Amino acid sequence: MDRQSNLIVSKIGIIGAGVSGLAVAKQLSNYNPVVFEASDSIGGVWKSCSYNSTKLQSPRGDYEFTDFPWPNRDDPSFPSYIEILDYLKSYAEHFDLMKYVMFSSKVVEVRFVGGREPADFRGEPGEYGSLLPGLPVWEVAVQSKQSDIIQWYAFEFLVVCTGKYGDIPKIPEFPHKKGPEVFEGKVMHSIDYCKLDKEAATQLHKGKKVAVIGFKKSAIDLALECAEANQGPEGKPCTMVVRTLHWTVPHYWVWGLPFFLFFSTRSSQFIHESPNQSLLRAMLCLLLSPMRRVVSKFIESYLLHKLPLQKYGLKPDHPFIEDYASCQMAIMPDNFFSEADKGKIVFKRASKWWFNKEGLEFEDKTKVEADVVIFATGFDGKRKLKDILPDPFCSLLEDAHSGVMPLYRGTVHPLIPNMAFVGFIESVANLHTSELRSIWLARLIDNKFKLPTIDRMLEQVSKEIEVAKRTTRFYKRHCISTFSINHSDEICEEMGWSSWRKNNVLAEAFSPYGSRDYELK
């Protein structure tokens, strides 16, 4: 792809104007960043990957910026995706962020122009080097929807905020002549379903035999929408094809106790392993390790009591804590199982399946007829990066031993110069995770502190991955939920902040930590 002669040069570029992109743009606003957004609006996955029924999975107060509270933050209902988009728009307008965003501007290529020797930009051997070296390090090719012309930009520092979801769907692979091409009905991925308005979505389901592939939040919501469109005697059931089961919860209370007591207080995190534990903390964690199993069994007992998981063969084989540790716990809609009781949602467990003309076939020789098959099988976030990043950086996106993207403080790849990634690790509250890392990144760029050596950063990332491996079999999702407070402590200490953010010792030990605790005083 040829570069235009009129190269536009700036200090900082940001790719993506979702939650993470907005947080970074706000924290780096004094550098007048250029934000590239492929769509025509802000919001990221909340705009492009939401169904008509999509809601936040947590209370409003757990999903807000430190300096911009929800106007109705005490409303106990979970906000809809429309409310979240309104909140993000208000945030962007309040801090005048829209002026930085170039809408309908898709990044199609990124080139490294920092010289043939990366050490030229990293300073002394083993050091990461200056984040703003005074000359461009990355060139970015941007294509506008309104034109085929490619405009090139050059930046000293580039922040990638494209996230792990949306854009590139994951589609299962099938044997030869047993894929969607032999099916006579309609096949689509959830990302295409999200583009339908309410009437079109209802018509897609109504009177149709629909199969939904998956059993995470998007699949659950999709199956419920299908069931609601098929009420009455003429309505057809929706079949959920389930390969891997995950725990779902009806609400954030367990046997009358608030859920945060088990995971989101400083005292609760003592039973969970964390990186960089002191010897005393490691011994205490070992002594309290039986409590991890007790907590997991305690929560499981409530879920099995409250939800008919065993009745429908939906009880996972793995402990609840493994789903929590991999950020895969989902809130179950109130009327989901009532629709299952009416026969409007049925379940089919299968590890292998394929298409035929009439629908689906399974390894146990059974078949399911279908008019519509919808994949709720997730997205390929790393593929988005590999499509734009040049070699050899593509080969660095996954750790060879774990498959996890090695990000120091969830933000900087030690081996990729002058680039940050925000929104690629998960926690209980992804907005808070992204904002805190944006604050950390801004202070780093402002030279308020220095990064450790490359070896030390890689060592830290390796410790986090090893902890995750010992905690959950789903560690590749790169979730820090079981040690999120300790993770934030280390970020605060590195920035020169106090890691204890509460007003008194009791609150510090037993009250939940949230984004408001990290507000700049």
Secondary structure, 3 states (H helix, E strand, C coil): CCCCCCCEEEEEEEECCCHHHHHHHHHCHHHCCEEECCCCCCCCHHHHCCCCCCECCCCHHHCCECCECCCCCCCCCCCEHHHHHHHHHHHHHHCCCHHHEECCEEEEEEEECCCCCHHHHCCCCCCCCCCCCCCCCEEEEEEECCCCCEEEEEEEEEEECCCCCCCCECCCCCCCCCCHHHCCCEEEEHHHHCCCCHHHHHHHHCCCCEEEECCCHHHHHHHHHHHHHCCCCCCCCEEEEECCCCCEECCCEECCEECHHHHCCCCHHHHCCCCCCCHHHHHHHHHCHHHHHHHHHHHHHHHHHHCCCCCCCCCCCCCHHHHHHCCCCEECCCCHHHHHHCCCEEEEECCCEEECCCEEEECCCCEEECCEEEECCCECHHHHHHHHCCCCHHHHCCCCCCCCCCCECCCECCCCCCEEECCCCECCCHHHHHHHHHHHHHHHHCCCCCCCCHHHHHHHHHHHHHHHHHHCCCHHHCECHHHHHHHHHHHHHHHCCCCCCCCCHHHHHHCCCCHHHHCCC
